[in-house]
């Protein structure tokens, strides 16, 4: 059984007949999985999970996600349909699993319902990707996300991304490129496609850091990531330029 099938089985085991649909989004459907890509799934449910269901799903995901299990990292979000249809912002998610939270899970944290502005982006990507694993097509289950809410969701994460700039440089640069691209075009592109767009709109002196992040994304796992001192020195000036472009686009709305 492959990893995606195992995840679908875990979700079905936890929620049973209350799963409306399970959908791939992100790199899997926007441009193809890369060496360090997560497997991104959105689950739409009829009801919130109870505590035992949360623990069951979390325990299963800890066993079948991430390099320590010789598998791709999994990012799985569960949303109750009534929380996002009819659409409102910010949406509330019922459950979130991501490898960046593994230490908290292993220390005893269990994912609980909480506001998740990022759900606006996930739902938009799910609708665009149109890749059901179970259930009907996503357009039959989810409302479209207004562009204004895509913008709000995109920029809400900027402070957190800046906090992670030194520890997760590749991902942060690519995410900033995607935010800029989304604000400029109204489309959510794959990370490498967003980087291509941003590189075409940057002056030459601000391209090398993003070019390197893009090449790492396309060709290397996180364990292979290397930044020279010269490239590292260009990261913050690049980010400042991209954030200035993002602020300029926000001010025009």
N, C-alpha and C positions, 0 to 999 in steps of 0.2 A: 504493500500500500504506500503511495507517495505522500509527501508531507501535506499537501492541500487536502487530499482525501481524508487523512487523519484528523485535520482540523475540522472539516465538515462533520465527521463522525462525532468528535468531541462536542461540538455545538449542538448537534442533534440529541446527543445523550443528555446534555444539560437542560435544554429547553423543549425537547420533544416536538409535539405538534404545534407549539407556539412560535416556531421559526417560520416567518413569512418568506424570507429569502436570504441567501448568502451570496455575496458578490465580491469578486476580485476588483481591485482598483490599483492605482499607483503604477509603478514600473511594469508590472505584469501585463497591463493592458495599454499603457501609454507609449511604450517604446521598446519593451523587452527587458527582462531581468538582467542586471549587470552583476559583476562578481560580489559586490557588497550590498546588493539590493535586498530590502525586506520583502517578505510575502505579505501584502496588505489585503485585509478582508474587512468588509462591512457586513454585519448581520442585522437584519431588521426583524424585530420580535413583536408579538402581540402584547406582551406584558413584561414588567420588570422581573429579574431573577431574584430568588430568595437567597439567603446567606449560604445555604449548603450548595446550591447550584453554582454560585460564584466561586466557592472553594473548589468544587469539582472541576470547573472549567479552568481555573487558574492552575491547579495542580497538573492537569493534562498539558497545558501550554508550556509550563516550565520544563516538562520532559521532552517536548518535541519542537522546541524553538532554540535557535542560536548556535554559534560555533562550538560551544562546549558540548553540544549534543551532535556535532558534525552535521548540522542542518542550517538552513537559512534562518535569520531572525524573523519572527512573526510579529506583525502589528495587527491586532484584532480589536475592532470596536463593535460593541453591541448598542443599538439604539431601539427604543420602543417607538413604534410607528406613530403613535398618538403624540409623541413629543416633537415630531418634525413634519407632521401632516395633519392640519395645515401648517405650512412653514412659519416659524418665527425665530427671531434672533435675540440672544444667543441660544443655540439649541442645547439640550441636555442629553448627555450620553449615559447609558446604563452601566457600561463596563468598558474598560480600556486595558489592553495588554500590550506592552512594548518592552523590548529587551533593555532599554535604558532605565527601566524601573525594576529590573530583576532584583537588585540588592534590597529594595524596599519590600518586594513580595516575599523574599526569602527571610526577611526580618519579621514577617507576620502581617504586612498590609494586604488587605483584600480589596480589589477595585470596587468602588461604590459609585452610585449616580452622582454626576456633577456637571456644571455648565462646561461645554466643550466648544468654544468658538471654531476650532479647527474642523468640526463636523461639517461646517458649511463647505469647506474645500473638499472634504472626503466625499460628501454627497454629490457635489458637482463632478468630481472625477469618476464616481461610480456611474452616474448618468451618462457621462461622455464615453466611458469604457464599455458600458452595456454588456457586461460579462457575468451573467448569473451562473452560479454553481448549483444552487437549488432555488426553486420558486420562480415566479414570473419575472419578466424583464423589469429592470429597476424603474423605468418610467411609469410602470403600472403601480408602483409601491411608494415612490418618493416624489415630492413636489420639486420643481426647479428652484434653484437658489438665485434670488435677485443679485444683479451685479454689485449693487451697493453693499450687500452683505458679504460677498466674496472679497471685496476690498477691505471691509472691516476685519474679517477673519484673517486676512493676509497680514495686515499691519499689527494686529494684536500680539503676534508672536515675536516682534522685532526685539524687545528688551531681553527676552529669554535667549534668543539667538546670539545676541551680543555677549551674554554671559558665557556662552559655550564656544566663542570664537577661537580661543586658544586650544581647547581640548577636542574640538570637533570641526576643524577648519574646513575640510573638504565639504562636509554637509552644509555648514552654515553659508559658505559662499554660493553653493548651488541653490540653496533655498532663497537667499536674497535675490539671486538672478531670476528665480521663478516668481517671486513677489513682484519684482519690477516688470517682468514680462506680462504677468496677469493684469496688473494695473494698466499697462500700455495697450494691451491687445484684447482684454476681456476673455482670454483663453488660458486654461491651465495646461501647460506643456510638460512633457517629461523633463527631467533635470538636465539632460544633455541638450535637448532642443531649446530649453530656456537659456542655457549657457550660450548656445550658438546665437540666439537672438541678442542677448546682452553683449556678447563680444562684438557683434556687428554695430552696436550703438555706443561702444566705449572708445575713447581716444586710446592710441597705442600704448601709452605709458601705464594705463590701468588694466591692460589685458592679461599680462603674464600670470598673475595669481589665479584668475578664473580659468585660464587655459590649462594650468596645471591641475586644478581641482577637477576639471572636466575629464582630463586624461586619466587621473586616478580613478574616477567614477567608472569610466568605461573599461578599464583594464586591470584594476588592482583591488584586492581585498583590503579591509581596514588595517590588517596586520602588516601590509606591505607599504603603507602610506609613509612617504618621506617628503620633507620640505627643507630645501636648502636655506641657509641664513639669508641669502639674497632674496629669495622668493618670500620668505617669512616677513621680511621688512616691507614688502609691497602689499601685504594683506590689509593692513588697516587703512592706508590711503585708498585702496580699491573699494573697501567697504564704505568709507566716507563718501566716495563719489556715487556709489550705487544708492546709498541712503538719501543723498541729496536729490537724485533723480526720482526716487519714490516719494519723497516729500513734495517735490514739484508737481508730480501727478496728482497727489492727494489734494494739494491746494487748488487745483483747477476744477475739482468736482463740486 
